[in-house]
Amino acid sequence: MTLQNKISSYIESVDEKVIYYILGGILFSVFLLDYFVLMRPQIASLSKISPEIRLLSDDINKAKDDILRSKQYQVQVERLRADVAKSNAKLKFKEEVPLILENISRMADDNGVKIDQIMPDVQDQKILLENDERRYYGLPILIKARSGYHDFGRFLSQLERGDIFFKVSSFGIISSRGEQKHSVEIVLDAVVYEELKGKK
């Protein structure tokens, strides 16, 4: 008797419910084998990839936002370039100090400030910044003048809006009794530069 005949005779002799149990056990074994051998490693690799996918998704969303904001960034860059160009126009060449003094005198006259003395203090100038092409100085300019309070305020305001880059280092007003004009002493630190290309 062959093995096949033995199996078929055994199946015929077994109760129908037992056959269903055997088939269920075989299917359950196949399912367990499939889960532990095939599916479990894939699930483990997917769980490792999931955080990376989340990070990539966040990066893609951020890139989309940046692309949408690129026009806004370009507008900001252009505005900053314009501001830098405007600031650079206020920086004067060191040889232009006489023009700076003339410009300050003209603004003082326009605002009713009578200048008694205006003098750059080359001895006290300080190096503010130096690169391969230029050296920038803070050049103190001493101004002694006579002015009323309002005229002096207008003068400072016009200086601030003018085409000279400076900061007020110090100032003082001494009031004169019975006179409308008071003694004013102010020190402006004007920013000037010199070219270094030909000097090195």
C-alpha positions in Angstrom: 0.0 0.0 0.0 1.4 3.3 -1.0 1.6 6.5 1.1 -1.1 8.2 -1.0 -3.5 5.3 -0.4 -2.7 5.3 3.3 -3.4 9.1 3.6 -6.7 8.8 1.6 -7.9 5.9 3.7 -7.0 7.8 6.9 -8.9 10.8 5.7 -12.0 8.7 4.8 -12.0 7.1 8.3 -11.6 10.5 10.1 -14.6 12.5 11.2 -15.6 15.5 9.0 -15.1 18.0 12.0 -11.6 16.8 12.6 -10.7 17.4 8.9 -11.9 21.0 9.4 -9.7 21.3 12.5 -6.7 19.9 10.6 -7.2 22.3 7.7 -7.7 25.2 10.2 -4.5 24.2 12.0 -2.6 24.0 8.6 -3.9 27.5 7.6 -3.1 28.9 11.0 0.5 27.5 10.7 0.8 29.0 7.3 -0.4 32.4 8.6 2.1 32.2 11.5 4.9 31.2 9.2 4.0 34.1 6.8 3.9 36.6 9.7 7.1 35.7 11.3 9.2 34.9 8.2 7.9 37.5 5.7 5.7 40.2 7.2 7.5 40.9 10.6 10.8 42.0 9.0 8.9 44.2 6.6 6.9 45.8 9.4 10.1 46.4 11.4 11.8 48.1 8.4 8.6 50.2 7.8 8.6 51.3 11.5 12.2 52.4 11.1 11.5 54.3 7.9 8.4 56.1 9.3 10.3 58.8 11.2 12.5 59.5 8.2 9.3 59.8 6.0 7.9 62.3 8.6 11.1 64.3 8.5 11.2 64.3 4.7 7.5 65.4 4.7 8.3 68.3 7.1 11.3 69.3 4.9 9.1 69.2 1.8 6.4 71.4 3.5 9.1 73.8 4.7 10.5 74.0 1.1 7.0 74.7 -0.2 6.6 77.5 2.3 10.0 79.0 1.4 9.1 78.9 -2.3 5.9 80.7 -1.6 7.8 83.3 0.5 10.6 83.7 -2.1 9.0 86.8 -3.6 8.8 88.4 -0.1 12.5 87.5 0.5 13.4 89.1 -2.9 11.6 92.3 -1.9 13.4 92.3 1.4 16.8 91.8 -0.3 16.1 94.7 -2.7 15.1 96.9 0.2 18.3 96.0 2.1 20.4 96.6 -1.0 18.8 100.0 -1.4 19.5 100.8 2.3 23.1 99.7 1.9 23.5 101.8 -1.2 22.0 104.8 0.6 24.4 104.3 3.6 27.4 103.9 1.3 26.4 107.2 -0.4 26.7 108.9 3.1 30.3 107.6 3.6 32.7 110.2 2.3 36.2 109.9 1.0 38.8 111.3 3.4 39.8 114.0 0.9 36.2 115.3 0.9 36.5 116.7 4.5 36.4 120.3 3.2 33.2 119.5 1.4 31.8 118.0 4.6 32.6 121.2 6.5 31.1 123.3 3.8 27.9 121.2 3.8 27.6 121.5 7.6 28.2 125.3 7.4 25.5 125.7 4.7 23.0 123.7 6.8 23.8 125.8 9.8 23.2 129.0 7.8 19.9 127.6 6.5 18.7 127.0 10.1 19.9 130.3 11.7 22.9 128.7 13.5 25.8 131.1 13.5 29.1 129.1 13.4 32.0 130.7 15.2 34.4 127.7 14.7 34.3 124.4 12.8 37.3 122.2 12.8 38.1 118.5 12.1 40.3 116.9 14.8 42.5 114.6 12.7 44.6 113.8 15.8 41.7 112.1 17.5 40.3 110.2 14.5 39.8 106.5 15.2 39.9 103.5 12.9 36.4 102.0 12.9 36.8 99.3 10.3 39.4 98.0 7.9 39.2 95.5 5.1 41.4 94.8 2.1 40.1 97.7 0.1 39.3 100.5 2.5 39.9 101.8 6.0 37.1 103.6 7.7 37.6 106.4 10.3 35.5 108.2 12.8 36.6 111.8 12.3 35.6 114.2 15.2 34.4 117.6 13.9 34.2 120.3 16.6 31.6 123.0 16.0 31.3 126.1 18.2 28.3 128.2 17.3 25.5 130.5 18.6 21.9 129.5 18.2 18.4 129.4 19.6 17.1 126.1 20.9 14.6 125.6 18.0 17.1 126.6 15.4 19.7 124.2 16.8 17.1 121.3 16.9 16.2 122.0 13.2 20.0 122.0 12.4 20.5 118.6 14.0 17.5 117.2 12.3 18.7 118.4 8.9 22.1 117.0 9.6 20.6 113.6 10.4 18.7 113.6 7.1 21.6 114.9 5.1 24.2 113.1 3.1 26.8 112.7 5.8 27.1 109.6 7.9 27.9 110.7 11.5 26.9 110.4 15.1 26.8 113.1 17.8 29.7 112.4 20.2 28.9 115.2 22.6 27.1 118.6 22.7 26.4 121.3 25.2 24.3 124.5 25.2 25.2 127.4 27.5 22.3 129.8 27.8 23.1 133.5 27.7 20.9 135.8 29.8 18.9 138.3 27.9 19.9 136.9 24.5 18.0 134.7 22.1 21.1 132.9 20.9 23.0 130.6 23.2 26.6 129.2 23.0 26.5 125.7 21.4 29.4 123.3 21.3 29.0 120.0 19.5 31.3 117.2 18.4 30.2 115.1 15.4 32.0 111.9 14.5 31.8 111.8 10.7 32.6 108.5 9.0 35.2 108.9 6.3 37.3 106.3 4.4 40.5 106.0 2.5 41.4 103.5 -0.3 44.1 101.0 0.6 44.7 99.4 -2.9 47.4 101.8 -3.9 49.0 102.0 -0.4 49.8 98.3 0.1 
